[in-house]
């Protein structure tokens, strides 16, 4: 378990995702899912993955009524984000 400079256990940040489910592309008119990919279920913190998952479940009670079964956890070492655009996207432009 990571320790601070003073030897204390550090709280770590995690993202929880599942490969179950589907995502629709923006402005989709189809009733069928367009993309088979991962779903971000949420974020939580804890000293270990297990403690963060326990916190995640407590913080997101709505998961109890959902049908997701398998959840993956990844540690977020850095909360910075860099966004990119997909070139030549086929988005229809409004007149």
N, C-alpha and C positions, 0 to 999 in steps of 0.2 A: 504494500500500500504506500503511495507517495507520501512523503513527509515534507513539512515546511522546513525552513532554515532552523527553526526552534525545535524541530522534532515532533511537531503536532501533525495529526492526520489532516490531510487537505480534502476539502469538498471538491468533487469533480463534476463536470457537466456531461450529460449524455443525451443523445437523440434516440428515440424509439420508433422503429419502422416495421412494416409488415409487407410481404410480397403478395398478400391476399387482397383481392379487390381489384378495381379498375379505376382509371382516370379518363375524363373526357377532355378533348382538346377545346381551347377557347372558341366560343361562338358555334359550337357543334349543334346541328339540328337533328342528328341521328339519335335513335333510341338505343343503339348498340354502343357499348364502350369502344373507344377509339384506341386506347393505349393500355397495354398490360405492363404495369410497372410497380414500383414500391410506393406505399402510402406512408406519409409521415403521420404518426399518431400523436407525437408530442415530445416534450423535453422534460428532464428532471435532473436533480442533483443528488449526490450521495458520495460517501467515502469509497464505496465499491459499486460494481455493476448491480449486485443483488440489492443493496440498500437503495440505490437510485430507482430500481424497478419497483420496489415496495413503495417508495415515495410517489412514483409515477402512478401506481394504481390508486393510491389514496387521493391524489390530486385530480384524478380523472375518473370519477365514479361512473360516468357514462359508458366506459368500456365494459361494464358488467352486463349491459343490455345488447352489446354488439356481438357479432359472430366471429370476430377475429380470434384466432387461436395461437398462431406462432408469431412472436415478436422478436425482432433483433435489436440489439443495443450497440451503439457505437459511441465511443468517447469523443467529445469535442475538445480538442486541445486548444483551439483558438476560436473565438467567437466572431472573428472578422469575416466578411463576406465579399466576394468579387462576383459581379453579375456580368453575363455575356449575352449577346443577341445572336440568334441563329441567322446567318446571312441568307438572303433570297427566300425568306419565309413566304408562303403562299397565302398570306392573309389578304382577304378581299378588302380593298380600300373603299370607304364610303364615298358616294358621289358628292 
